[in-house]
Amino acid sequence: MSPTPTGRLFGNDLVLTRTFPAPIDDVWASITEPDRTARWFGPWQGDAAPGRPIKVQMVQEEGQPWMDMTIDACESPRRLALSAVDDWGAWHLDLVLTEDAGVTTLTFTQHLTGKENVGEVGPGWEYYLDLLVTSRDGGPKPDFTDYFPAQKEYFEAQRG
């Protein structure tokens, strides 16, 4: 499989979209309910409320580490904003859902603090969002080696 990268860099914002033939509430559940996030990203624990910390397990990463995150905004079923700081830097994520005629579009934005790592970050999010798609449609799980380093040049070319 050779997935085609879709992410675009707008200033310091890395933006990716995915479309689902499903109502917004169902897609919202896929990005917010721990048993459903476990299918593509990882389960989470904590008090899900704006300003509150949660712990998210990164089940696709080596060692399946837990990561501390903060819910910056939760506007069900349209917007979820999260942030975290780890060894790789600061993560500011914004997930926005819109629905039109039973089709829901997820616009995923990572507000980057700089463009130097977009060649690594972009392929990672392409992979995770494709995992979200396959967690919903039952398709085969993608292989990360089809994303990185294959898509690195695509994302680095957008740095300008």
C-alpha positions in Angstrom: 0.0 0.0 0.0 1.2 3.5 -0.9 -1.1 6.0 0.9 -1.2 9.4 -0.7 -0.4 12.2 1.8 -3.2 14.8 2.1 -1.9 17.1 4.8 -1.2 20.8 4.1 0.9 23.3 5.9 -0.7 26.7 6.3 1.8 28.9 8.1 2.6 26.9 11.2 -0.6 24.9 11.1 -0.5 21.3 9.7 -4.0 20.5 8.5 -5.4 17.1 7.5 -8.9 16.0 6.7 -10.8 12.8 6.6 -14.4 12.2 5.5 -16.8 9.6 7.0 -20.2 8.4 5.7 -21.6 8.7 9.2 -23.5 11.1 11.4 -21.4 13.6 13.4 -22.3 12.0 16.8 -20.9 8.7 15.7 -17.6 10.2 14.5 -17.5 12.3 17.7 -17.6 9.1 19.7 -14.7 7.7 17.7 -12.5 10.6 18.8 -13.7 11.0 22.4 -14.9 7.7 23.9 -12.0 5.7 25.5 -13.1 2.3 24.1 -13.3 3.8 20.6 -10.1 5.9 20.7 -8.3 2.7 21.8 -9.1 1.2 18.4 -6.9 3.7 16.5 -4.8 5.9 18.9 -5.1 4.6 22.4 -7.4 4.6 25.4 -7.4 7.5 27.8 -8.2 8.0 31.5 -9.3 11.0 33.5 -12.0 13.6 34.0 -13.0 14.7 30.5 -13.6 18.4 30.9 -12.0 21.6 29.5 -8.9 22.6 31.5 -8.6 19.1 33.0 -5.7 16.7 32.5 -6.1 13.2 31.0 -3.6 10.4 30.4 -3.6 8.9 26.9 -1.9 5.6 26.0 0.0 5.7 22.7 -0.7 2.1 21.7 0.9 2.4 18.3 4.2 3.6 19.7 7.1 1.5 21.0 6.5 0.5 24.6 2.9 1.9 24.4 3.7 4.8 26.7 1.2 6.9 28.5 1.2 10.7 27.7 -0.2 13.5 29.9 -2.6 15.8 27.9 -4.9 18.6 28.7 -8.3 19.1 27.3 -8.3 22.7 26.1 -11.8 22.7 24.6 -14.6 20.2 24.3 -17.6 21.4 22.4 -19.6 18.3 21.7 -20.0 17.1 19.0 -18.0 19.7 17.0 -14.6 20.5 18.5 -12.0 18.9 20.7 -8.7 20.7 21.4 -5.9 19.0 23.3 -2.4 20.0 24.3 0.7 18.2 25.7 4.4 18.7 26.2 6.7 15.8 25.9 10.3 14.9 24.9 9.4 15.8 21.3 8.0 19.3 22.0 4.7 21.0 22.5 1.6 19.5 20.9 -1.4 21.7 20.2 -4.2 19.7 18.5 -7.6 20.9 17.2 -10.2 18.4 15.9 -13.2 20.0 14.3 -16.2 18.0 12.9 -18.8 19.2 10.4 -21.7 17.3 9.0 -23.5 17.7 5.7 -26.2 15.3 4.6 -25.0 12.5 6.9 -21.4 12.8 5.9 -19.0 14.0 8.5 -15.7 15.7 7.8 -12.9 15.8 10.4 -10.5 18.7 10.1 -7.4 17.9 12.2 -5.0 20.7 12.9 -1.7 20.6 14.7 -0.6 24.1 15.6 3.2 23.7 15.2 5.7 25.7 17.2 8.0 25.5 14.2 8.2 23.7 10.8 11.5 21.9 11.4 9.9 18.5 12.2 7.0 18.6 9.8 8.6 15.8 7.8 8.2 13.5 10.7 5.0 14.8 12.2 3.0 14.9 9.0 3.4 11.2 8.1 2.6 10.3 11.7 -0.7 12.1 11.6 -1.6 10.6 8.2 -1.0 7.2 9.7 -3.1 7.8 12.8 -6.0 9.3 10.8 -5.9 6.4 8.4 -6.0 4.1 11.5 -9.2 6.1 12.6 -10.7 5.4 9.2 -9.9 1.6 9.3 -11.1 1.4 12.9 -14.5 2.5 11.7 -14.8 0.7 8.3 -13.1 -2.5 9.3 -10.4 -2.2 6.6 -6.9 -3.6 7.0 -4.7 -1.7 9.5 -2.1 0.4 7.7 1.6 -0.1 8.1 3.6 2.8 9.4 6.5 2.0 7.1 4.2 3.0 4.2 4.0 6.5 5.7 7.5 7.2 7.0 9.9 7.9 5.5 7.9 7.7 2.2 5.9 10.9 2.9 8.7 12.9 4.6 9.7 14.7 1.4 6.1 15.7 0.6 5.8 17.4 4.0 9.2 19.0 4.0 8.6 20.5 0.6 5.7 22.6 2.2 8.1 24.4 4.6 8.8 26.9 1.9 
